[in-house]
Amino acid sequence: MVIKMVGLILGGGAGSRLYPLTQQRSKPAVPIGGKYRLIDIPVSNCLNSGLRRMFVLTQYNSASLNQHIKNTYHFDTFSHGFVDILAAEQTPTSAQWFQGTADAVRQSMHHLMNHEFDYILVLSGDQLYQMDFVKLANYHIEQKADLTIATIPVVAADAPGFGIMKVNAQGFIDAFIEKPKLDILSAWQSEVPDAYRQQGKLYLASMGIYMFNKAIIAKLFDDHPEAVDFGKEIIPHSINEGYRVASFDFDGYWTDIGTIRSFFEANLELTDPIPQFNLFDNQNGIYTRPRMLPPSKLFGTMLRRAVVADGCIIHADRIERAVIGIRSRIGEGTVIENAILMGSDYYQHIQELQQDEVPLGIGSNCHISNAIVDKNCRVGNGVVIRGDDSLPDTETEHYCIRDGIIVLRKGALIPSGSRIGLVES
C-alpha cells in the first residue's frame, strides 16, 4: 500500500537556550557531528523512510538554513521529490508571523493543497534520533487514528520539560498535560516495560513528532482558530473532543537539542566506542551538503575517541573525546579534550596565515577543554580555555559561558596568551 504523506519540518523559533550558537543562525542550522547540521537529521529520517516530499518552515535567522537546504537537497526530475522552504509570510488572511508550532502549520496549509496526500507528518528541526516513519504511518493506519504522537519514556527530572500523557491499554491517549509541575508529576506515571521502570523512566513524553489525517488537522484548525501551539492547545482539544489520538511507542535513541549542555553532550557521545546515535549505518545514512573537501591531514597527533571531519590540517599534540569540524586548523603542541570545534567555512591562503597575527583556527601550545568553538574563530598561541561546572554564566564580546561550558562566538578573536575559564594558579 502506498502511503500518501508529506512532511512538515518546523524550523524553530529564536532558540534562546542554544544562544550564542543561535545568535546568527536558526536552531536547525546549528552544525553537529563535525560536518552536518541539525536539519539534516529529520530530512535524512524522511529520506530513509521513503518520504520524498518535505517542507521546512522557517522564520528566525533563516538565511544560513535556507542556503544549506538549497545547496544540499537536489532531486532528479523523475523522483518528484523536494525539500522546499516555506518562510513566514504576511498574507491577506494573516498579517502576523508564525506565533507557534500549530500556527506555523496552519499558515502553511495553503501551500500543500497543490499536492496529493492523506497524511501530514509534523517534525521538529532540532532533535537527534533515527526513526522509520513507515512504521509510524502503518501504526497510525492500523489504529484508525486521527492523530498519532510519537512518545518515549523519561525520568521525573526530565518530565517537566515535555508534554506528558496517560495511555490506555488500547494505545490511545486519555489525558495530556504540557510541562507539568513537579508537585503533580506523580499522578502522571504510566505503565512502561520493566527495562524502563528499572531506569526510573515512568513518564511518557511527547517527542514533538505528530502524524495527522489531512481532514482532521484542517477541522481542528477551523474549530480552534485561536490555537497557536500543538502541545498547549491542539493536542488537548483533540483528546477532550473525542478524537482518536494514538501513542506510538519509540524505543530507540532520541534527544532534544534544546540547551548548550544537551548539545555538548550529544556531540561528545558520538565519540563513544558504540554511540547510541549511529553515523555508520549502511541503511540509514545521514545526508548533508557534499563539499568535495580534501581528506584530513595529521602530523603525529595522538587521537583518543575523536571524530574528525573532512579537510582538516592538524599538528596538535593530543585530541581526546572531541569533535573536530570541517577545515579545522590546529597548531603544534595543542591539546583539545572534551571539546567541539566547528571548523571554518573557508581556507586562508598561505600568505595570510604567515601575515596574520592570529590566523584562522587554533594556534600552537593551546589547551582547550569543556568548550565549544564556533565557526571561523581565531585563537592565538598559548591560549588556555577551560570550562568547568563551577563557572558562573558569563557574557562577553567574544565568548559566553553556559552551564560551565565556554562557547566562543562565531568569528571570535582570542589573542595569544589569553586565559578563559578555570585557570590554575
VENUR-V504914 format. One record per residue. N is the residue number from 0. RES is the residue in one letter. SS is DSSP state (a for helix, b for strand, c for the rest). D_FIRST is the distance of its C-alpha to the first C-alpha in Angstrom with 1 decimal. Layout:
n=N res=RES ss=SS d_first=D_FIRST
n=N res=RES ss=SS d_first=D_FIRST
//
This chain:
n=0 res=M ss=c d_first=0.0
n=1 res=V ss=c d_first=3.8
n=2 res=I ss=c d_first=6.3
n=3 res=K ss=c d_first=9.4
n=4 res=M ss=b d_first=12.4
n=5 res=V ss=b d_first=15.8
n=6 res=G ss=b d_first=18.3
n=7 res=L ss=b d_first=21.8
n=8 res=I ss=b d_first=24.3
n=9 res=L ss=b d_first=27.7
n=10 res=G ss=c d_first=30.6
n=11 res=G ss=c d_first=33.0
n=12 res=G ss=c d_first=36.4
n=13 res=A ss=c d_first=39.9
n=14 res=G ss=c d_first=39.1
n=15 res=S ss=a d_first=42.6
n=16 res=R ss=a d_first=42.2
n=17 res=L ss=a d_first=41.3
n=18 res=Y ss=c d_first=44.4
n=19 res=P ss=c d_first=46.0
n=20 res=L ss=c d_first=42.9
n=21 res=T ss=c d_first=41.6
n=22 res=Q ss=c d_first=44.9
n=23 res=Q ss=c d_first=43.8
n=24 res=R ss=c d_first=39.9
n=25 res=S ss=c d_first=37.0
n=26 res=K ss=a d_first=35.6
n=27 res=P ss=a d_first=32.4
n=28 res=A ss=a d_first=34.8
n=29 res=V ss=c d_first=36.9
n=30 res=P ss=b d_first=37.0
n=31 res=I ss=b d_first=35.8
n=32 res=G ss=c d_first=36.0
n=33 res=G ss=c d_first=38.5
n=34 res=K ss=c d_first=36.3
n=35 res=Y ss=b d_first=33.3
n=36 res=R ss=b d_first=33.0
n=37 res=L ss=c d_first=31.3
n=38 res=I ss=a d_first=28.8
n=39 res=D ss=a d_first=27.5
n=40 res=I ss=a d_first=26.1
n=41 res=P ss=a d_first=23.4
n=42 res=V ss=a d_first=22.6
n=43 res=S ss=a d_first=22.3
n=44 res=N ss=a d_first=20.0
n=45 res=C ss=a d_first=17.7
n=46 res=L ss=a d_first=18.0
n=47 res=N ss=a d_first=17.5
n=48 res=S ss=c d_first=14.3
n=49 res=G ss=c d_first=13.0
n=50 res=L ss=c d_first=14.0
n=51 res=R ss=c d_first=16.2
n=52 res=R ss=b d_first=17.4
n=53 res=M ss=b d_first=20.2
n=54 res=F ss=b d_first=23.3
n=55 res=V ss=b d_first=26.3
n=56 res=L ss=b d_first=28.7
n=57 res=T ss=b d_first=32.2
n=58 res=Q ss=c d_first=35.7
n=59 res=Y ss=c d_first=38.2
n=60 res=N ss=c d_first=39.8
n=61 res=S ss=c d_first=36.8
n=62 res=A ss=a d_first=38.5
n=63 res=S ss=a d_first=37.9
n=64 res=L ss=a d_first=34.2
n=65 res=N ss=a d_first=33.7
n=66 res=Q ss=a d_first=35.5
n=67 res=H ss=a d_first=33.5
n=68 res=I ss=a d_first=30.1
n=69 res=K ss=a d_first=31.5
n=70 res=N ss=a d_first=32.9
n=71 res=T ss=a d_first=29.9
n=72 res=Y ss=c d_first=26.5
n=73 res=H ss=c d_first=26.4
n=74 res=F ss=c d_first=23.4
n=75 res=D ss=c d_first=23.9
n=76 res=T ss=c d_first=23.5
n=77 res=F ss=c d_first=20.5
n=78 res=S ss=c d_first=18.2
n=79 res=H ss=c d_first=18.5
n=80 res=G ss=c d_first=18.8
n=81 res=F ss=b d_first=21.7
n=82 res=V ss=b d_first=23.5
n=83 res=D ss=b d_first=25.7
n=84 res=I ss=b d_first=28.6
n=85 res=L ss=b d_first=29.2
n=86 res=A ss=b d_first=32.9
n=87 res=A ss=c d_first=34.5
n=88 res=E ss=c d_first=36.2
n=89 res=Q ss=c d_first=38.6
n=90 res=T ss=b d_first=37.5
n=91 res=P ss=c d_first=39.2
n=92 res=T ss=c d_first=37.2
n=93 res=S ss=b d_first=37.7
n=94 res=A ss=c d_first=40.7
n=95 res=Q ss=c d_first=39.8
n=96 res=W ss=c d_first=38.0
n=97 res=F ss=c d_first=35.1
n=98 res=Q ss=c d_first=36.6
n=99 res=G ss=c d_first=34.0
n=100 res=T ss=a d_first=30.4
n=101 res=A ss=a d_first=29.2
n=102 res=D ss=a d_first=31.6
n=103 res=A ss=a d_first=30.3
n=104 res=V ss=a d_first=26.7
n=105 res=R ss=a d_first=28.3
n=106 res=Q ss=a d_first=30.4
n=107 res=S ss=a d_first=27.5
n=108 res=M ss=a d_first=25.1
n=109 res=H ss=a d_first=26.7
n=110 res=H ss=a d_first=25.7
n=111 res=L ss=a d_first=22.0
n=112 res=M ss=c d_first=22.2
n=113 res=N ss=c d_first=22.2
n=114 res=H ss=c d_first=18.5
n=115 res=E ss=c d_first=15.4
n=116 res=F ss=c d_first=13.6
n=117 res=D ss=c d_first=12.7
n=118 res=Y ss=b d_first=13.8
n=119 res=I ss=b d_first=16.8
n=120 res=L ss=b d_first=17.5
n=121 res=V ss=b d_first=21.3
n=122 res=L ss=b d_first=23.0
n=123 res=S ss=b d_first=26.6
n=124 res=G ss=c d_first=28.2
n=125 res=D ss=c d_first=30.7
n=126 res=Q ss=b d_first=29.2
n=127 res=L ss=b d_first=29.0
n=128 res=Y ss=b d_first=26.1
n=129 res=Q ss=c d_first=23.1
n=130 res=M ss=c d_first=19.8
n=131 res=D ss=c d_first=16.2
n=132 res=F ss=a d_first=14.5
n=133 res=V ss=a d_first=11.0
n=134 res=K ss=a d_first=12.9
n=135 res=L ss=a d_first=14.3
n=136 res=A ss=a d_first=11.3
n=137 res=N ss=a d_first=9.8
n=138 res=Y ss=a d_first=13.4
n=139 res=H ss=a d_first=13.8
n=140 res=I ss=a d_first=11.1
n=141 res=E ss=a d_first=12.5
n=142 res=Q ss=c d_first=15.9
n=143 res=K ss=c d_first=15.3
n=144 res=A ss=c d_first=17.3
n=145 res=D ss=c d_first=18.8
n=146 res=L ss=b d_first=19.7
n=147 res=T ss=b d_first=19.1
n=148 res=I ss=b d_first=21.9
n=149 res=A ss=b d_first=21.9
n=150 res=T ss=b d_first=25.2
n=151 res=I ss=b d_first=27.6
n=152 res=P ss=b d_first=30.9
n=153 res=V ss=b d_first=34.1
n=154 res=V ss=c d_first=37.8
n=155 res=A ss=a d_first=40.2
n=156 res=A ss=a d_first=41.7
n=157 res=D ss=a d_first=38.4
n=158 res=A ss=a d_first=37.1
n=159 res=P ss=c d_first=39.3
n=160 res=G ss=c d_first=37.5
n=161 res=F ss=c d_first=34.1
n=162 res=G ss=b d_first=32.4
n=163 res=I ss=b d_first=32.7
n=164 res=M ss=b d_first=31.0
n=165 res=K ss=b d_first=31.3
n=166 res=V ss=b d_first=28.3
n=167 res=N ss=c d_first=28.5
n=168 res=A ss=c d_first=27.5
n=169 res=Q ss=c d_first=24.1
n=170 res=G ss=c d_first=23.1
n=171 res=F ss=b d_first=24.0
n=172 res=I ss=b d_first=26.7
n=173 res=D ss=b d_first=29.9
n=174 res=A ss=b d_first=32.1
n=175 res=F ss=b d_first=32.1
n=176 res=I ss=b d_first=35.0
n=177 res=E ss=b d_first=35.3
n=178 res=K ss=c d_first=37.6
n=179 res=P ss=c d_first=39.7
n=180 res=K ss=c d_first=43.4
n=181 res=L ss=a d_first=44.6
n=182 res=D ss=a d_first=46.8
n=183 res=I ss=a d_first=43.9
n=184 res=L ss=a d_first=41.4
n=185 res=S ss=a d_first=42.2
n=186 res=A ss=a d_first=40.8
n=187 res=W ss=a d_first=37.3
n=188 res=Q ss=c d_first=36.8
n=189 res=S ss=c d_first=33.6
n=190 res=E ss=c d_first=32.8
n=191 res=V ss=c d_first=31.5
n=192 res=P ss=c d_first=31.4
n=193 res=D ss=a d_first=34.8
n=194 res=A ss=a d_first=34.3
n=195 res=Y ss=a d_first=33.9
n=196 res=R ss=a d_first=36.7
n=197 res=Q ss=a d_first=39.1
n=198 res=Q ss=c d_first=38.4
n=199 res=G ss=c d_first=39.2
n=200 res=K ss=c d_first=35.7
n=201 res=L ss=c d_first=35.8
n=202 res=Y ss=b d_first=34.2
n=203 res=L ss=b d_first=30.5
n=204 res=A ss=b d_first=30.3
n=205 res=S ss=b d_first=27.8
n=206 res=M ss=b d_first=26.6
n=207 res=G ss=b d_first=26.3
n=208 res=I ss=b d_first=22.5
n=209 res=Y ss=b d_first=20.8
n=210 res=M ss=b d_first=17.4
n=211 res=F ss=b d_first=18.1
n=212 res=N ss=b d_first=16.4
n=213 res=K ss=a d_first=17.7
n=214 res=A ss=a d_first=19.9
n=215 res=I ss=a d_first=21.3
n=216 res=I ss=a d_first=22.5
n=217 res=A ss=a d_first=24.1
n=218 res=K ss=a d_first=25.9
n=219 res=L ss=a d_first=27.1
n=220 res=F ss=a d_first=28.6
n=221 res=D ss=a d_first=30.2
n=222 res=D ss=a d_first=31.6
n=223 res=H ss=c d_first=33.0
n=224 res=P ss=c d_first=34.2
n=225 res=E ss=c d_first=36.6
n=226 res=A ss=c d_first=34.0
n=227 res=V ss=c d_first=33.8
n=228 res=D ss=c d_first=32.3
n=229 res=F ss=a d_first=29.2
n=230 res=G ss=a d_first=31.0
n=231 res=K ss=a d_first=34.2
n=232 res=E ss=a d_first=33.0
n=233 res=I ss=a d_first=29.4
n=234 res=I ss=a d_first=28.2
n=235 res=P ss=a d_first=31.4
n=236 res=H ss=a d_first=31.1
n=237 res=S ss=a d_first=27.5
n=238 res=I ss=a d_first=28.6
n=239 res=N ss=a d_first=31.9
n=240 res=E ss=c d_first=30.4
n=241 res=G ss=c d_first=28.1
n=242 res=Y ss=c d_first=24.7
n=243 res=R ss=c d_first=22.2
n=244 res=V ss=b d_first=22.6
n=245 res=A ss=b d_first=21.0
n=246 res=S ss=b d_first=22.2
n=247 res=F ss=b d_first=20.1
n=248 res=D ss=b d_first=22.6
n=249 res=F ss=c d_first=22.9
n=250 res=D ss=c d_first=25.3
n=251 res=G ss=c d_first=25.7
n=252 res=Y ss=c d_first=28.3
n=253 res=W ss=b d_first=28.5
n=254 res=T ss=b d_first=31.5
n=255 res=D ss=b d_first=32.3
n=256 res=I ss=c d_first=34.6
n=257 res=G ss=c d_first=36.8
n=258 res=T ss=c d_first=40.3
n=259 res=I ss=a d_first=42.5
n=260 res=R ss=a d_first=42.7
n=261 res=S ss=a d_first=39.0
n=262 res=F ss=a d_first=38.5
n=263 res=F ss=a d_first=41.4
n=264 res=E ss=a d_first=40.3
n=265 res=A ss=a d_first=36.6
n=266 res=N ss=a d_first=38.0
n=267 res=L ss=a d_first=40.6
n=268 res=E ss=a d_first=38.2
n=269 res=L ss=a d_first=36.5
n=270 res=T ss=a d_first=39.8
n=271 res=D ss=c d_first=39.4
n=272 res=P ss=c d_first=39.3
n=273 res=I ss=c d_first=35.8
n=274 res=P ss=c d_first=34.6
n=275 res=Q ss=c d_first=31.9
n=276 res=F ss=c d_first=30.1
n=277 res=N ss=c d_first=29.4
n=278 res=L ss=c d_first=30.1
n=279 res=F ss=c d_first=30.2
n=280 res=D ss=c d_first=26.6
n=281 res=N ss=c d_first=25.2
n=282 res=Q ss=c d_first=21.6
n=283 res=N ss=c d_first=22.0
n=284 res=G ss=c d_first=24.7
n=285 res=I ss=c d_first=26.3
n=286 res=Y ss=c d_first=26.7
n=287 res=T ss=c d_first=29.8
n=288 res=R ss=c d_first=32.2
n=289 res=P ss=c d_first=33.5
n=290 res=R ss=c d_first=37.2
n=291 res=M ss=c d_first=38.7
n=292 res=L ss=c d_first=41.3
n=293 res=P ss=c d_first=43.7
n=294 res=P ss=c d_first=43.5
n=295 res=S ss=c d_first=45.4
n=296 res=K ss=b d_first=49.1
n=297 res=L ss=b d_first=51.0
n=298 res=F ss=c d_first=54.7
n=299 res=G ss=c d_first=55.5
n=300 res=T ss=c d_first=53.4
n=301 res=M ss=b d_first=52.6
n=302 res=L ss=b d_first=49.0
n=303 res=R ss=b d_first=47.7
n=304 res=R ss=b d_first=44.1
n=305 res=A ss=b d_first=43.6
n=306 res=V ss=b d_first=40.7
n=307 res=V ss=b d_first=42.1
n=308 res=A ss=c d_first=40.2
n=309 res=D ss=c d_first=40.9
n=310 res=G ss=c d_first=44.2
n=311 res=C ss=c d_first=46.5
n=312 res=I ss=b d_first=50.3
n=313 res=I ss=b d_first=51.5
n=314 res=H ss=c d_first=55.0
n=315 res=A ss=c d_first=54.7
n=316 res=D ss=c d_first=56.5
n=317 res=R ss=b d_first=53.7
n=318 res=I ss=b d_first=50.1
n=319 res=E ss=b d_first=48.7
n=320 res=R ss=b d_first=45.6
n=321 res=A ss=b d_first=44.8
n=322 res=V ss=b d_first=42.2
n=323 res=I ss=b d_first=43.7
n=324 res=G ss=c d_first=42.0
n=325 res=I ss=c d_first=42.0
n=326 res=R ss=c d_first=45.4
n=327 res=S ss=c d_first=47.3
n=328 res=R ss=b d_first=51.0
n=329 res=I ss=b d_first=52.9
n=330 res=G ss=c d_first=56.7
n=331 res=E ss=c d_first=58.8
n=332 res=G ss=c d_first=59.7
n=333 res=T ss=c d_first=56.9
n=334 res=V ss=b d_first=55.0
n=335 res=I ss=b d_first=51.6
n=336 res=E ss=b d_first=50.2
n=337 res=N ss=b d_first=47.7
n=338 res=A ss=b d_first=46.9
n=339 res=I ss=b d_first=44.3
n=340 res=L ss=b d_first=45.4
n=341 res=M ss=c d_first=43.1
n=342 res=G ss=c d_first=44.9
n=343 res=S ss=c d_first=45.7
n=344 res=D ss=c d_first=44.3
n=345 res=Y ss=c d_first=46.9
n=346 res=Y ss=c d_first=49.7
n=347 res=Q ss=c d_first=53.4
n=348 res=H ss=c d_first=55.7
n=349 res=I ss=a d_first=58.2
n=350 res=Q ss=a d_first=61.0
n=351 res=E ss=a d_first=59.4
n=352 res=L ss=a d_first=58.9
n=353 res=Q ss=a d_first=62.6
n=354 res=Q ss=a d_first=63.8
n=355 res=D ss=c d_first=61.8
n=356 res=E ss=c d_first=63.4
n=357 res=V ss=c d_first=60.0
n=358 res=P ss=c d_first=57.4
n=359 res=L ss=c d_first=53.6
n=360 res=G ss=b d_first=52.3
n=361 res=I ss=b d_first=54.1
n=362 res=G ss=c d_first=57.7
n=363 res=S ss=c d_first=59.8
n=364 res=N ss=c d_first=60.8
n=365 res=C ss=c d_first=58.5
n=366 res=H ss=b d_first=57.0
n=367 res=I ss=b d_first=53.7
n=368 res=S ss=b d_first=52.1
n=369 res=N ss=b d_first=49.8
n=370 res=A ss=b d_first=49.1
n=371 res=I ss=b d_first=46.5
n=372 res=V ss=b d_first=47.8
n=373 res=D ss=c d_first=45.8
n=374 res=K ss=c d_first=45.5
n=375 res=N ss=c d_first=48.6
n=376 res=C ss=c d_first=51.1
n=377 res=R ss=b d_first=54.6
n=378 res=V ss=b d_first=56.2
n=379 res=G ss=c d_first=59.8
n=380 res=N ss=c d_first=61.6
n=381 res=G ss=c d_first=62.5
n=382 res=V ss=c d_first=60.2
n=383 res=V ss=b d_first=59.2
n=384 res=I ss=b d_first=56.2
n=385 res=R ss=b d_first=55.6
n=386 res=G ss=c d_first=53.4
n=387 res=D ss=c d_first=54.1
n=388 res=D ss=c d_first=53.0
n=389 res=S ss=c d_first=56.6
n=390 res=L ss=c d_first=56.4
n=391 res=P ss=c d_first=56.2
n=392 res=D ss=c d_first=53.7
n=393 res=T ss=b d_first=55.3
n=394 res=E ss=b d_first=54.9
n=395 res=T ss=c d_first=56.7
n=396 res=E ss=c d_first=56.4
n=397 res=H ss=c d_first=54.9
n=398 res=Y ss=b d_first=53.2
n=399 res=C ss=b d_first=52.0
n=400 res=I ss=b d_first=51.9
n=401 res=R ss=b d_first=49.0
n=402 res=D ss=c d_first=48.7
n=403 res=G ss=c d_first=51.3
n=404 res=I ss=b d_first=49.3
n=405 res=I ss=b d_first=51.0
n=406 res=V ss=b d_first=48.9
n=407 res=L ss=b d_first=50.4
n=408 res=R ss=c d_first=49.4
n=409 res=K ss=c d_first=47.8
n=410 res=G ss=c d_first=50.7
n=411 res=A ss=c d_first=53.2
n=412 res=L ss=b d_first=56.6
n=413 res=I ss=b d_first=58.2
n=414 res=P ss=c d_first=61.7
n=415 res=S ss=c d_first=63.1
n=416 res=G ss=c d_first=64.5
n=417 res=S ss=c d_first=62.5
n=418 res=R ss=b d_first=61.8
n=419 res=I ss=b d_first=58.9
n=420 res=G ss=b d_first=58.0
n=421 res=L ss=c d_first=59.5
n=422 res=V ss=c d_first=62.4
n=423 res=E ss=c d_first=64.7
n=424 res=S ss=c d_first=68.4
//
